Amino acid sequence: MDITDRVIEIIAEQAVLEPQDVTPDSTLESLGIDSMGLVESIFAIEEAFDISVPFNANTPEESDFDISSVASIVAGIKRLKAEQG
């Protein structure tokens, strides 16, 4: 399973949706994921990919991780994985 599919799976689970209802263009807000769901999604992503996501729920605009859409989250994970080597 590639990163995009896994992220969609995680986010769909948080949003209580089917994976096919989540697209790369989806925003967490459009999927009904609130701030608590966002935090749970980040934790799940960290576990799934063995990475540390530089995201602070208290100051999301200052975080070095773009959560504006599913595609931006996937891009952020790919970047973090690449930095890990």
N, C-alpha and C positions, 0 to 999 in steps of 0.2 A: 504494500500500500504506500502510495507516495504522500508527501507532506500535505498537499492540498486536500486529498481525500481524508486523511486523518484529522486535519483541522476541521473540515466540514462535519465529520462524524462527531467530534468533541462539541462543536458549537450547536449542532442539531440536538444533541443530548441535553445541553443546557437550556435550549429554547423549547424543548419538548416538541420537536418537529421531526419529520422524516428527513434523512440526508438529502434527498432529491429536492426538498423545499429550500435548501440553502445553496446560494450561488456565490461565486467569487465577488460579485457586485453587491451582495447583501451587506447591510450594516447591522451591527449588533442591535441597535435601536429598532430597526425595521423588523427584526426577528423577535422583538419583545424581551431582549436580555437587559436586565437592570444592572445597577452597579454591583450588587451582590453576585449575580450571575456572571458578570464580567470577571470578578475576582476568582470565582470558581473555575471559569474557563481558562484563565491564565495559569492557575495551579495545575489544572489537567494538562495543559500544553507543556508546562515545565516538566511534569512527570513523563509524559508521552515521548518527549524529544530529548530528555536529559539535558535541559538548558536552564539558565536563569534569565528570566525575562526582565529587562530593566523598565519596570512599570510600577508607578506608585498611584494607587487608586485615589489618594487624597489630592494629588496634583497631576492628573493625566496629561495636561498640556505641557508639562515640563519633562515628561518621560521620553526616553529615546526609543520609543516603540510605538508605531502608528497602528491604532486600533480602529481606524475609521471605516474599514471594510474587511471582509474575509480575505480578499486578495492582499491587502496591506499587511494583515497579520501573517499570512503565508510568506510574504516577502521578508518580513522581519525575522521569522523563524529561520528561513534559508540563510539570511545574513549572519544570524547568531551561530548557526551550525558551521558556516564557512569560517567564521572567526575562531571557532573551537578547533578547527583543523580536522 
